Amino acid sequence: MPFSITFVTNDNKVVSVAEKANLLRTSIREKGGIPFKCGAGICGTCKCKIEQGLENTDAIKDRERNHLSEADFAAGHRMACQTFVHGDIAVSWIPLALRPPKPAAGTSGSGPASAPPGQ
């Protein structure tokens, strides 16, 4: 039975889906706008929030647990690349331009750059 996905952050764009579908793949195909980089659950870029219809998504995957906390899940956050939808949902996300930058590797303050002089 067909269902709809509403891409809230993309001017409430609504697309019709014929059968169970991966949320990120549907967004790419239908120009929904969910940001992504790897598409495989490695980078966390496709973090989104299921605003309505969380019950119409599949079980949380281990790869999502690497990027999202239990509090995130409780608030409806999922990773679009890992989420399959089987009923009506509305999804939102924070655009990449508005997200705080992730710290670069090696900038935690520990390492050669923070060693005392002469060592």
Biopython code that builds the backbone (N, CA, C, O; Angstrom):
import numpy as np
from Bio.PDB.StructureBuilder import StructureBuilder

atoms = [
    (1, "MET", "N", (0.842, -1.182, 0.000)),
    (1, "MET", "CA", (0.000, 0.000, 0.000)),
    (1, "MET", "C", (0.891, 1.252, 0.000)),
    (1, "MET", "O", (1.791, 1.352, 0.835)),
    (2, "PRO", "N", (0.672, 2.180, -0.888)),
    (2, "PRO", "CA", (1.509, 3.387, -0.962)),
    (2, "PRO", "C", (1.430, 4.217, 0.321)),
    (2, "PRO", "O", (0.421, 4.207, 1.027)),
    (3, "PHE", "N", (2.513, 4.929, 0.600)),
    (3, "PHE", "CA", (2.547, 5.828, 1.745)),
    (3, "PHE", "C", (3.347, 7.052, 1.351)),
    (3, "PHE", "O", (3.916, 7.102, 0.261)),
    (4, "SER", "N", (3.395, 8.051, 2.240)),
    (4, "SER", "CA", (4.089, 9.287, 1.896)),
    (4, "SER", "C", (5.201, 9.600, 2.888)),
    (4, "SER", "O", (5.137, 9.257, 4.069)),
    (5, "ILE", "N", (6.226, 10.268, 2.355)),
    (5, "ILE", "CA", (7.316, 10.812, 3.157)),
    (5, "ILE", "C", (7.295, 12.320, 2.955)),
    (5, "ILE", "O", (7.361, 12.806, 1.826)),
    (6, "THR", "N", (7.201, 13.057, 4.061)),
    (6, "THR", "CA", (7.234, 14.515, 4.012)),
    (6, "THR", "C", (8.612, 14.973, 4.462)),
    (6, "THR", "O", (9.038, 14.679, 5.578)),
    (7, "PHE", "N", (9.310, 15.698, 3.586)),
    (7, "PHE", "CA", (10.633, 16.241, 3.883)),
    (7, "PHE", "C", (10.423, 17.657, 4.420)),
    (7, "PHE", "O", (10.439, 18.629, 3.665)),
    (8, "VAL", "N", (10.228, 17.756, 5.725)),
    (8, "VAL", "CA", (9.847, 19.006, 6.389)),
    (8, "VAL", "C", (10.829, 20.130, 6.081)),
    (8, "VAL", "O", (10.406, 21.236, 5.747)),
    (9, "THR", "N", (12.123, 19.870, 6.187)),
    (9, "THR", "CA", (13.144, 20.896, 6.002)),
    (9, "THR", "C", (13.230, 21.357, 4.553)),
    (9, "THR", "O", (13.785, 22.421, 4.279)),
    (10, "ASN", "N", (12.702, 20.591, 3.641)),
    (10, "ASN", "CA", (12.695, 20.938, 2.213)),
    (10, "ASN", "C", (11.301, 21.456, 1.834)),
    (10, "ASN", "O", (10.652, 20.901, 0.947)),
    (11, "ASP", "N", (10.851, 22.505, 2.500)),
    (11, "ASP", "CA", (9.553, 23.144, 2.226)),
    (11, "ASP", "C", (8.389, 22.163, 2.276)),
    (11, "ASP", "O", (7.432, 22.287, 1.511)),
    (12, "ASN", "N", (8.471, 21.188, 3.176)),
    (12, "ASN", "CA", (7.410, 20.186, 3.344)),
    (12, "ASN", "C", (7.112, 19.410, 2.064)),
    (12, "ASN", "O", (5.964, 19.055, 1.794)),
    (13, "LYS", "N", (8.148, 19.154, 1.287)),
    (13, "LYS", "CA", (7.985, 18.364, 0.062)),
    (13, "LYS", "C", (7.450, 16.982, 0.425)),
    (13, "LYS", "O", (7.964, 16.333, 1.336)),
    (14, "VAL", "N", (6.417, 16.531, -0.287)),
    (14, "VAL", "CA", (5.810, 15.228, -0.039)),
    (14, "VAL", "C", (6.029, 14.341, -1.257)),
    (14, "VAL", "O", (5.771, 14.742, -2.392)),
    (15, "VAL", "N", (6.513, 13.124, -0.998)),
    (15, "VAL", "CA", (6.670, 12.147, -2.068)),
    (15, "VAL", "C", (5.892, 10.890, -1.706)),
    (15, "VAL", "O", (5.749, 10.543, -0.534)),
    (16, "SER", "N", (5.402, 10.226, -2.721)),
    (16, "SER", "CA", (4.666, 8.978, -2.533)),
    (16, "SER", "C", (5.614, 7.810, -2.771)),
    (16, "SER", "O", (6.389, 7.809, -3.727)),
    (17, "VAL", "N", (5.543, 6.820, -1.895)),
    (17, "VAL", "CA", (6.414, 5.648, -1.976)),
    (17, "VAL", "C", (5.528, 4.413, -2.071)),
    (17, "VAL", "O", (4.578, 4.264, -1.302)),
    (18, "ALA", "N", (5.839, 3.529, -3.012)),
    (18, "ALA", "CA", (4.987, 2.370, -3.280)),
    (18, "ALA", "C", (5.163, 1.244, -2.265)),
    (18, "ALA", "O", (4.205, 0.537, -1.954)),
    (19, "GLU", "N", (6.379, 1.073, -1.747)),
    (19, "GLU", "CA", (6.648, -0.040, -0.836)),
    (19, "GLU", "C", (7.759, 0.331, 0.127)),
    (19, "GLU", "O", (8.372, 1.390, -0.004)),
    (20, "LYS", "N", (8.023, -0.551, 1.108)),
    (20, "LYS", "CA", (9.082, -0.321, 2.089)),
    (20, "LYS", "C", (10.325, 0.224, 1.393)),
    (20, "LYS", "O", (10.777, -0.329, 0.390)),
    (21, "ALA", "N", (10.879, 1.320, 1.938)),
    (21, "ALA", "CA", (11.987, 1.980, 1.256)),
    (21, "ALA", "C", (12.999, 2.523, 2.242)),
    (21, "ALA", "O", (12.659, 2.879, 3.371)),
    (22, "ASN", "N", (14.258, 2.583, 1.801)),
    (22, "ASN", "CA", (15.312, 3.207, 2.583)),
    (22, "ASN", "C", (15.121, 4.723, 2.502)),
    (22, "ASN", "O", (14.931, 5.276, 1.419)),
    (23, "LEU", "N", (15.175, 5.383, 3.656)),
    (23, "LEU", "CA", (14.894, 6.812, 3.719)),
    (23, "LEU", "C", (15.903, 7.637, 2.925)),
    (23, "LEU", "O", (15.501, 8.532, 2.181)),
    (24, "LEU", "N", (17.197, 7.364, 3.059)),
    (24, "LEU", "CA", (18.191, 8.148, 2.325)),
    (24, "LEU", "C", (18.079, 7.921, 0.819)),
    (24, "LEU", "O", (18.126, 8.877, 0.045)),
    (25, "ARG", "N", (17.934, 6.676, 0.403)),
    (25, "ARG", "CA", (17.818, 6.404, -1.040)),
    (25, "ARG", "C", (16.601, 7.105, -1.636)),
    (25, "ARG", "O", (16.651, 7.618, -2.754)),
    (26, "THR", "N", (15.517, 7.120, -0.878)),
    (26, "THR", "CA", (14.318, 7.813, -1.346)),
    (26, "THR", "C", (14.583, 9.310, -1.438)),
    (26, "THR", "O", (14.173, 9.951, -2.406)),
    (27, "SER", "N", (15.260, 9.873, -0.448)),
    (27, "SER", "CA", (15.594, 11.292, -0.466)),
    (27, "SER", "C", (16.458, 11.641, -1.682)),
    (27, "SER", "O", (16.227, 12.658, -2.336)),
    (28, "ILE", "N", (17.435, 10.814, -1.979)),
    (28, "ILE", "CA", (18.304, 11.062, -3.138)),
    (28, "ILE", "C", (17.490, 10.982, -4.426)),
    (28, "ILE", "O", (17.562, 11.878, -5.267)),
    (29, "ARG", "N", (16.722, 9.916, -4.577)),
    (29, "ARG", "CA", (15.942, 9.693, -5.797)),
    (29, "ARG", "C", (14.908, 10.796, -6.033)),
    (29, "ARG", "O", (14.705, 11.237, -7.164)),
    (30, "GLU", "N", (14.258, 11.234, -4.955)),
    (30, "GLU", "CA", (13.159, 12.200, -5.071)),
    (30, "GLU", "C", (13.581, 13.639, -4.760)),
    (30, "GLU", "O", (12.740, 14.533, -4.670)),
    (31, "LYS", "N", (14.899, 13.855, -4.597)),
    (31, "LYS", "CA", (15.429, 15.180, -4.275)),
    (31, "LYS", "C", (14.812, 15.740, -2.991)),
    (31, "LYS", "O", (14.398, 16.897, -2.924)),
    (32, "GLY", "N", (14.769, 14.868, -1.970)),
    (32, "GLY", "CA", (14.217, 15.259, -0.677)),
    (32, "GLY", "C", (15.115, 16.200, 0.097)),
    (32, "GLY", "O", (14.623, 17.046, 0.845)),
    (33, "GLY", "N", (16.432, 16.070, -0.068)),
    (33, "GLY", "CA", (17.361, 17.017, 0.519)),
    (33, "GLY", "C", (18.094, 16.597, 1.778)),
    (33, "GLY", "O", (18.867, 17.390, 2.315)),
    (34, "ILE", "N", (17.884, 15.378, 2.277)),
    (34, "ILE", "CA", (18.611, 14.958, 3.480)),
    (34, "ILE", "C", (20.105, 14.917, 3.140)),
    (34, "ILE", "O", (20.500, 14.263, 2.175)),
    (35, "PRO", "N", (20.949, 15.623, 3.938)),
    (35, "PRO", "CA", (22.388, 15.626, 3.641)),
    (35, "PRO", "C", (23.012, 14.249, 3.871)),
    (35, "PRO", "O", (22.568, 13.485, 4.727)),
    (36, "PHE", "N", (24.044, 13.953, 3.093)),
    (36, "PHE", "CA", (24.728, 12.662, 3.253)),
    (36, "PHE", "C", (26.139, 12.772, 2.696)),
    (36, "PHE", "O", (26.451, 13.684, 1.929)),
    (37, "LYS", "N", (26.984, 11.834, 3.092)),
    (37, "LYS", "CA", (28.330, 11.712, 2.529)),
    (37, "LYS", "C", (28.587, 10.270, 2.136)),
    (37, "LYS", "O", (28.785, 9.975, 0.957)),
    (38, "CYS", "N", (28.587, 9.354, 3.124)),
    (38, "CYS", "CA", (28.994, 7.980, 2.818)),
    (38, "CYS", "C", (27.837, 7.078, 2.406)),
    (38, "CYS", "O", (28.013, 6.198, 1.563)),
    (39, "GLY", "N", (26.661, 7.281, 2.986)),
    (39, "GLY", "CA", (25.513, 6.438, 2.680)),
    (39, "GLY", "C", (25.584, 5.042, 3.268)),
    (39, "GLY", "O", (24.798, 4.170, 2.896)),
    (40, "ALA", "N", (26.533, 4.818, 4.199)),
    (40, "ALA", "CA", (26.728, 3.471, 4.721)),
    (40, "ALA", "C", (26.751, 3.392, 6.249)),
    (40, "ALA", "O", (27.116, 2.356, 6.804)),
    (41, "GLY", "N", (26.372, 4.457, 6.926)),
    (41, "GLY", "CA", (26.343, 4.430, 8.386)),
    (41, "GLY", "C", (27.672, 4.686, 9.050)),
    (41, "GLY", "O", (27.831, 4.424, 10.242)),
    (42, "ILE", "N", (28.635, 5.195, 8.296)),
    (42, "ILE", "CA", (29.972, 5.414, 8.842)),
    (42, "ILE", "C", (30.164, 6.855, 9.319)),
    (42, "ILE", "O", (30.774, 7.078, 10.365)),
    (43, "CYS", "N", (29.652, 7.835, 8.568)),
    (43, "CYS", "CA", (29.977, 9.234, 8.856)),
    (43, "CYS", "C", (28.975, 9.955, 9.767)),
    (43, "CYS", "O", (29.366, 10.882, 10.477)),
    (44, "GLY", "N", (27.714, 9.564, 9.770)),
    (44, "GLY", "CA", (26.711, 10.225, 10.611)),
    (44, "GLY", "C", (26.107, 11.481, 10.015)),
    (44, "GLY", "O", (25.294, 12.137, 10.666)),
    (45, "THR", "N", (26.481, 11.831, 8.797)),
    (45, "THR", "CA", (25.996, 13.064, 8.168)),
    (45, "THR", "C", (24.493, 13.070, 7.968)),
    (45, "THR", "O", (23.875, 14.134, 8.017)),
    (46, "CYS", "N", (23.890, 11.921, 7.745)),
    (46, "CYS", "CA", (22.465, 11.855, 7.416)),
    (46, "CYS", "C", (21.555, 11.802, 8.644)),
    (46, "CYS", "O", (20.407, 11.369, 8.555)),
    (47, "LYS", "N", (22.078, 12.246, 9.794)),
    (47, "LYS", "CA", (21.254, 12.297, 11.004)),
    (47, "LYS", "C", (20.018, 13.154, 10.732)),
    (47, "LYS", "O", (20.112, 14.266, 10.214)),
    (48, "CYS", "N", (18.877, 12.613, 11.091)),
    (48, "CYS", "CA", (17.626, 13.320, 10.863)),
    (48, "CYS", "C", (16.679, 13.036, 12.027)),
    (48, "CYS", "O", (16.972, 12.213, 12.895)),
    (49, "LYS", "N", (15.549, 13.725, 12.031)),
    (49, "LYS", "CA", (14.567, 13.524, 13.087)),
    (49, "LYS", "C", (13.232, 13.143, 12.460)),
    (49, "LYS", "O", (12.706, 13.854, 11.604)),
    (50, "ILE", "N", (12.696, 12.015, 12.898)),
    (50, "ILE", "CA", (11.374, 11.593, 12.441)),
    (50, "ILE", "C", (10.365, 12.384, 13.269)),
    (50, "ILE", "O", (10.148, 12.094, 14.446)),
    (51, "GLU", "N", (9.757, 13.377, 12.646)),
    (51, "GLU", "CA", (8.828, 14.277, 13.342)),
    (51, "GLU", "C", (7.468, 13.612, 13.580)),
    (51, "GLU", "O", (6.820, 13.839, 14.601)),
    (52, "GLN", "N", (7.059, 12.799, 12.629)),
    (52, "GLN", "CA", (5.792, 12.056, 12.733)),
    (52, "GLN", "C", (5.995, 10.695, 12.109)),
    (52, "GLN", "O", (6.709, 10.556, 11.116)),
    (53, "GLY", "N", (5.363, 9.687, 12.694)),
    (53, "GLY", "CA", (5.395, 8.351, 12.111)),
    (53, "GLY", "C", (6.587, 7.503, 12.498)),
    (53, "GLY", "O", (6.960, 6.593, 11.757)),
    (54, "LEU", "N", (7.196, 7.781, 13.646)),
    (54, "LEU", "CA", (8.354, 6.986, 14.078)),
    (54, "LEU", "C", (8.018, 5.493, 14.111)),
    (54, "LEU", "O", (8.884, 4.651, 13.871)),
    (55, "GLU", "N", (6.763, 5.173, 14.408)),
    (55, "GLU", "CA", (6.337, 3.770, 14.446)),
    (55, "GLU", "C", (6.373, 3.117, 13.061)),
    (55, "GLU", "O", (6.275, 1.896, 12.945)),
    (56, "ASN", "N", (6.514, 3.934, 12.015)),
    (56, "ASN", "CA", (6.568, 3.419, 10.650)),
    (56, "ASN", "C", (7.999, 3.265, 10.138)),
    (56, "ASN", "O", (8.238, 3.212, 8.932)),
    (57, "THR", "N", (8.949, 3.194, 11.081)),
    (57, "THR", "CA", (10.342, 2.941, 10.727)),
    (57, "THR", "C", (10.767, 1.599, 11.320)),
    (57, "THR", "O", (10.138, 1.088, 12.247)),
    (58, "ASP", "N", (11.833, 1.045, 10.777)),
    (58, "ASP", "CA", (12.309, -0.260, 11.257)),
    (58, "ASP", "C", (13.159, -0.109, 12.512)),
    (58, "ASP", "O", (13.319, 0.992, 13.038)),
    (59, "ALA", "N", (13.692, -1.211, 12.976)),
    (59, "ALA", "CA", (14.487, -1.239, 14.213)),
    (59, "ALA", "C", (15.794, -0.464, 14.050)),
    (59, "ALA", "O", (16.356, -0.390, 12.957)),
    (60, "ILE", "N", (16.259, 0.105, 15.144)),
    (60, "ILE", "CA", (17.518, 0.844, 15.183)),
    (60, "ILE", "C", (18.672, -0.132, 14.918)),
    (60, "ILE", "O", (18.702, -1.239, 15.455)),
    (61, "LYS", "N", (19.606, 0.298, 14.089)),
    (61, "LYS", "CA", (20.751, -0.537, 13.709)),
    (61, "LYS", "C", (21.972, -0.212, 14.582)),
    (61, "LYS", "O", (22.063, 0.871, 15.160)),
    (62, "ASP", "N", (22.902, -1.164, 14.668)),
    (62, "ASP", "CA", (24.136, -0.968, 15.431)),
    (62, "ASP", "C", (24.924, 0.235, 14.913)),
    (62, "ASP", "O", (25.497, 0.984, 15.705)),
    (63, "ARG", "N", (24.958, 0.427, 13.601)),
    (63, "ARG", "CA", (25.713, 1.558, 13.039)),
    (63, "ARG", "C", (25.146, 2.893, 13.511)),
    (63, "ARG", "O", (25.888, 3.863, 13.658)),
    (64, "GLU", "N", (23.837, 2.949, 13.748)),
    (64, "GLU", "CA", (23.243, 4.182, 14.263)),
    (64, "GLU", "C", (23.708, 4.442, 15.690)),
    (64, "GLU", "O", (23.896, 5.591, 16.088)),
    (65, "ARG", "N", (23.892, 3.380, 16.449)),
    (65, "ARG", "CA", (24.318, 3.517, 17.847)),
    (65, "ARG", "C", (25.732, 4.099, 17.959)),
    (65, "ARG", "O", (26.105, 4.612, 19.014)),
    (66, "ASN", "N", (26.508, 4.023, 16.896)),
    (66, "ASN", "CA", (27.845, 4.618, 16.890)),
    (66, "ASN", "C", (27.791, 6.139, 16.824)),
    (66, "ASN", "O", (28.767, 6.802, 17.175)),
    (67, "HIS", "N", (26.678, 6.701, 16.386)),
    (67, "HIS", "CA", (26.565, 8.143, 16.180)),
    (67, "HIS", "C", (25.480, 8.804, 17.026)),
    (67, "HIS", "O", (25.530, 10.012, 17.260)),
    (68, "LEU", "N", (24.511, 8.033, 17.483)),
    (68, "LEU", "CA", (23.367, 8.599, 18.191)),
    (68, "LEU", "C", (23.240, 7.982, 19.579)),
    (68, "LEU", "O", (23.550, 6.807, 19.776)),
    (69, "SER", "N", (22.785, 8.778, 20.532)),
    (69, "SER", "CA", (22.611, 8.302, 21.915)),
    (69, "SER", "C", (21.180, 7.804, 22.122)),
    (69, "SER", "O", (20.312, 7.985, 21.268)),
    (70, "GLU", "N", (20.959, 7.179, 23.264)),
    (70, "GLU", "CA", (19.601, 6.746, 23.596)),
    (70, "GLU", "C", (18.662, 7.947, 23.669)),
    (70, "GLU", "O", (17.492, 7.847, 23.299)),
    (71, "ALA", "N", (19.175, 9.087, 24.147)),
    (71, "ALA", "CA", (18.359, 10.309, 24.186)),
    (71, "ALA", "C", (17.992, 10.757, 22.776)),
    (71, "ALA", "O", (16.872, 11.211, 22.540)),
    (72, "ASP", "N", (18.943, 10.629, 21.823)),
    (72, "ASP", "CA", (18.648, 10.956, 20.420)),
    (72, "ASP", "C", (17.522, 10.070, 19.899)),
    (72, "ASP", "O", (16.571, 10.558, 19.287)),
    (73, "PHE", "N", (17.632, 8.766, 20.144)),
    (73, "PHE", "CA", (16.600, 7.839, 19.671)),
    (73, "PHE", "C", (15.255, 8.163, 20.291)),
    (73, "PHE", "O", (14.232, 8.138, 19.606)),
    (74, "ALA", "N", (15.246, 8.468, 21.586)),
    (74, "ALA", "CA", (14.001, 8.793, 22.284)),
    (74, "ALA", "C", (13.351, 10.052, 21.699)),
    (74, "ALA", "O", (12.128, 10.193, 21.716)),
    (75, "ALA", "N", (14.190, 10.973, 21.178)),
    (75, "ALA", "CA", (13.682, 12.211, 20.576)),
    (75, "ALA", "C", (13.286, 12.026, 19.116)),
    (75, "ALA", "O", (12.818, 12.968, 18.478)),
    (76, "GLY", "N", (13.472, 10.803, 18.574)),
    (76, "GLY", "CA", (13.069, 10.525, 17.196)),
    (76, "GLY", "C", (14.174, 10.629, 16.171)),
    (76, "GLY", "O", (13.910, 10.571, 14.970)),
    (77, "HIS", "N", (15.419, 10.783, 16.623)),
    (77, "HIS", "CA", (16.533, 10.894, 15.673)),
    (77, "HIS", "C", (16.908, 9.520, 15.126)),
    (77, "HIS", "O", (16.890, 8.514, 15.835)),
    (78, "ARG", "N", (17.246, 9.517, 13.844)),
    (78, "ARG", "CA", (17.713, 8.314, 13.159)),
    (78, "ARG", "C", (18.749, 8.721, 12.127)),
    (78, "ARG", "O", (18.922, 9.908, 11.848)),
    (79, "MET", "N", (19.437, 7.742, 11.562)),
    (79, "MET", "CA", (20.320, 7.976, 10.424)),
    (79, "MET", "C", (19.569, 7.510, 9.184)),
    (79, "MET", "O", (19.183, 6.345, 9.083)),
    (80, "ALA", "N", (19.367, 8.414, 8.255)),
    (80, "ALA", "CA", (18.543, 8.115, 7.083)),
    (80, "ALA", "C", (19.062, 6.933, 6.278)),
    (80, "ALA", "O", (18.272, 6.172, 5.720)),
    (81, "CYS", "N", (20.380, 6.767, 6.212)),
    (81, "CYS", "CA", (20.937, 5.676, 5.410)),
    (81, "CYS", "C", (20.647, 4.313, 6.005)),
    (81, "CYS", "O", (20.695, 3.305, 5.299)),
    (82, "GLN", "N", (20.347, 4.267, 7.287)),
    (82, "GLN", "CA", (20.109, 3.001, 7.976)),
    (82, "GLN", "C", (18.627, 2.746, 8.249)),
    (82, "GLN", "O", (18.271, 1.698, 8.789)),
    (83, "THR", "N", (17.769, 3.683, 7.884)),
    (83, "THR", "CA", (16.356, 3.615, 8.252)),
    (83, "THR", "C", (15.480, 3.219, 7.072)),
    (83, "THR", "O", (15.530, 3.831, 6.005)),
    (84, "PHE", "N", (14.682, 2.187, 7.285)),
    (84, "PHE", "CA", (13.695, 1.777, 6.285)),
    (84, "PHE", "C", (12.317, 2.187, 6.777)),
    (84, "PHE", "O", (11.993, 2.050, 7.956)),
    (85, "VAL", "N", (11.523, 2.688, 5.859)),
    (85, "VAL", "CA", (10.203, 3.243, 6.162)),
    (85, "VAL", "C", (9.138, 2.354, 5.533)),
    (85, "VAL", "O", (9.287, 1.897, 4.400)),
    (86, "HIS", "N", (8.050, 2.109, 6.289)),
    (86, "HIS", "CA", (6.967, 1.269, 5.764)),
    (86, "HIS", "C", (5.593, 1.900, 5.958)),
    (86, "HIS", "O", (4.573, 1.217, 5.865)),
    (87, "GLY", "N", (5.567, 3.201, 6.226)),
    (87, "GLY", "CA", (4.314, 3.936, 6.384)),
    (87, "GLY", "C", (4.602, 5.424, 6.381)),
    (87, "GLY", "O", (5.757, 5.836, 6.269)),
    (88, "ASP", "N", (3.561, 6.233, 6.503)),
    (88, "ASP", "CA", (3.709, 7.690, 6.445)),
    (88, "ASP", "C", (4.649, 8.201, 7.527)),
    (88, "ASP", "O", (4.545, 7.816, 8.692)),
    (89, "ILE", "N", (5.575, 9.082, 7.120)),
    (89, "ILE", "CA", (6.442, 9.769, 8.077)),
    (89, "ILE", "C", (6.634, 11.217, 7.633)),
    (89, "ILE", "O", (6.387, 11.577, 6.482)),
    (90, "ALA", "N", (7.086, 12.037, 8.588)),
    (90, "ALA", "CA", (7.579, 13.385, 8.304)),
    (90, "ALA", "C", (8.969, 13.441, 8.911)),
    (90, "ALA", "O", (9.166, 13.045, 10.060)),
    (91, "VAL", "N", (9.936, 13.933, 8.140)),
    (91, "VAL", "CA", (11.334, 13.937, 8.583)),
    (91, "VAL", "C", (11.932, 15.332, 8.421)),
    (91, "VAL", "O", (11.678, 16.026, 7.436)),
    (92, "SER", "N", (12.739, 15.726, 9.420)),
    (92, "SER", "CA", (13.456, 17.002, 9.345)),
    (92, "SER", "C", (14.923, 16.759, 9.649)),
    (92, "SER", "O", (15.300, 15.671, 10.085)),
    (93, "TRP", "N", (15.748, 17.768, 9.419)),
    (93, "TRP", "CA", (17.179, 17.676, 9.690)),
    (93, "TRP", "C", (17.741, 19.080, 9.808)),
    (93, "TRP", "O", (17.123, 20.056, 9.382)),
    (94, "ILE", "N", (18.928, 19.159, 10.396)),
    (94, "ILE", "CA", (19.638, 20.431, 10.468)),
    (94, "ILE", "C", (20.505, 20.526, 9.215)),
    (94, "ILE", "O", (21.350, 19.661, 8.987)),
    (95, "PRO", "N", (20.308, 21.567, 8.396)),
    (95, "PRO", "CA", (21.152, 21.708, 7.195)),
    (95, "PRO", "C", (22.633, 21.753, 7.569)),
    (95, "PRO", "O", (22.998, 22.274, 8.623)),
    (96, "LEU", "N", (23.475, 21.208, 6.705)),
    (96, "LEU", "CA", (24.914, 21.131, 6.992)),
    (96, "LEU", "C", (25.505, 22.493, 7.332)),
    (96, "LEU", "O", (26.360, 22.586, 8.213)),
    (97, "ALA", "N", (25.070, 23.545, 6.657)),
    (97, "ALA", "CA", (25.615, 24.886, 6.894)),
    (97, "ALA", "C", (25.329, 25.384, 8.310)),
    (97, "ALA", "O", (26.027, 26.271, 8.803)),
    (98, "LEU", "N", (24.316, 24.828, 8.967)),
    (98, "LEU", "CA", (23.949, 25.270, 10.306)),
    (98, "LEU", "C", (24.471, 24.360, 11.410)),
    (98, "LEU", "O", (24.272, 24.644, 12.592)),
    (99, "ARG", "N", (25.131, 23.277, 11.041)),
    (99, "ARG", "CA", (25.655, 22.333, 12.033)),
    (99, "ARG", "C", (26.991, 22.821, 12.561)),
    (99, "ARG", "O", (27.788, 23.386, 11.812)),
    (100, "PRO", "N", (27.245, 22.603, 13.864)),
    (100, "PRO", "CA", (28.569, 22.978, 14.385)),
    (100, "PRO", "C", (29.630, 22.088, 13.749)),
    (100, "PRO", "O", (29.380, 20.911, 13.487)),
    (101, "PRO", "N", (30.811, 22.644, 13.502)),
    (101, "PRO", "CA", (31.869, 21.828, 12.892)),
    (101, "PRO", "C", (32.329, 20.731, 13.848)),
    (101, "PRO", "O", (32.378, 20.922, 15.064)),
    (102, "LYS", "N", (32.663, 19.585, 13.274)),
    (102, "LYS", "CA", (33.216, 18.490, 14.080)),
    (102, "LYS", "C", (34.687, 18.778, 14.298)),
    (102, "LYS", "O", (35.359, 19.270, 13.391)),
    (103, "PRO", "N", (35.206, 18.480, 15.495)),
    (103, "PRO", "CA", (36.641, 18.718, 15.714)),
    (103, "PRO", "C", (37.470, 17.829, 14.802)),
    (103, "PRO", "O", (37.147, 16.660, 14.591)),
    (104, "ALA", "N", (38.532, 18.392, 14.268)),
    (104, "ALA", "CA", (39.417, 17.628, 13.388)),
    (104, "ALA", "C", (40.204, 16.626, 14.220)),
    (104, "ALA", "O", (40.459, 16.856, 15.403)),
    (105, "ALA", "N", (40.586, 15.524, 13.607)),
    (105, "ALA", "CA", (41.373, 14.505, 14.293)),
    (105, "ALA", "C", (42.682, 15.114, 14.756)),
    (105, "ALA", "O", (43.332, 15.855, 14.019)),
    (106, "GLY", "N", (43.060, 14.796, 15.977)),
    (106, "GLY", "CA", (44.331, 15.275, 16.490)),
    (106, "GLY", "C", (44.286, 16.675, 17.083)),
    (106, "GLY", "O", (45.340, 17.230, 17.392)),
    (107, "THR", "N", (43.099, 17.272, 17.257)),
    (107, "THR", "CA", (43.022, 18.626, 17.808)),
    (107, "THR", "C", (42.463, 18.631, 19.215)),
    (107, "THR", "O", (41.913, 19.636, 19.666)),
    (108, "SER", "N", (42.600, 17.520, 19.908)),
    (108, "SER", "CA", (42.040, 17.424, 21.259)),
    (108, "SER", "C", (42.912, 18.090, 22.304)),
    (108, "SER", "O", (42.528, 18.161, 23.471)),
    (109, "GLY", "N", (44.082, 18.583, 21.906)),
    (109, "GLY", "CA", (44.971, 19.232, 22.872)),
    (109, "GLY", "C", (45.990, 18.283, 23.460)),
    (109, "GLY", "O", (46.858, 18.718, 24.218)),
    (110, "SER", "N", (45.918, 17.016, 23.142)),
    (110, "SER", "CA", (46.928, 16.078, 23.616)),
    (110, "SER", "C", (47.722, 15.579, 22.435)),
    (110, "SER", "O", (47.152, 15.151, 21.431)),
    (111, "GLY", "N", (48.983, 15.629, 22.543)),
    (111, "GLY", "CA", (49.822, 15.183, 21.446)),
    (111, "GLY", "C", (51.030, 16.082, 21.336)),
    (111, "GLY", "O", (51.262, 16.910, 22.216)),
    (112, "PRO", "N", (51.806, 15.943, 20.277)),
    (112, "PRO", "CA", (53.054, 16.682, 20.125)),
    (112, "PRO", "C", (52.864, 18.202, 20.213)),
    (112, "PRO", "O", (53.730, 18.893, 20.747)),
    (113, "ALA", "N", (51.768, 18.723, 19.708)),
    (113, "ALA", "CA", (51.576, 20.180, 19.701)),
    (113, "ALA", "C", (51.456, 20.735, 21.111)),
    (113, "ALA", "O", (51.755, 21.909, 21.328)),
    (114, "SER", "N", (51.026, 19.928, 22.079)),
    (114, "SER", "CA", (50.860, 20.433, 23.432)),
    (114, "SER", "C", (51.963, 19.980, 24.381)),
    (114, "SER", "O", (51.873, 20.212, 25.586)),
    (115, "ALA", "N", (52.994, 19.343, 23.858)),
    (115, "ALA", "CA", (54.106, 18.903, 24.702)),
    (115, "ALA", "C", (54.919, 20.105, 25.146)),
    (115, "ALA", "O", (55.040, 21.073, 24.395)),
    (116, "PRO", "N", (55.477, 20.067, 26.345)),
    (116, "PRO", "CA", (56.298, 21.191, 26.825)),
    (116, "PRO", "C", (57.521, 21.383, 25.928)),
    (116, "PRO", "O", (57.997, 20.420, 25.327)),
    (117, "PRO", "N", (58.038, 22.611, 25.827)),
    (117, "PRO", "CA", (59.223, 22.854, 24.981)),
    (117, "PRO", "C", (60.386, 21.971, 25.421)),
    (117, "PRO", "O", (60.557, 21.675, 26.604)),
    (118, "GLY", "N", (61.163, 21.568, 24.454)),
    (118, "GLY", "CA", (62.338, 20.776, 24.721)),
    (118, "GLY", "C", (62.063, 19.291, 24.874)),
    (118, "GLY", "O", (62.971, 18.535, 25.219)),
    (119, "GLN", "N", (60.870, 18.865, 24.635)),
    (119, "GLN", "CA", (60.558, 17.427, 24.750)),
    (119, "GLN", "C", (60.134, 16.868, 23.441)),
    (119, "GLN", "O", (59.834, 15.678, 23.346)),
]
sb = StructureBuilder()
sb.init_structure("model")
sb.init_model(0)
sb.init_chain("A")
sb.init_seg("    ")
for serial, (resi, resn, name, xyz) in enumerate(atoms, 1):
    if name == "N":
        sb.init_residue(resn, " ", resi, " ")
    sb.init_atom(name, np.array(xyz, "f"), 0.0, 1.0, " ", f" {name:<3s}", serial, name[0])
structure = sb.get_structure()
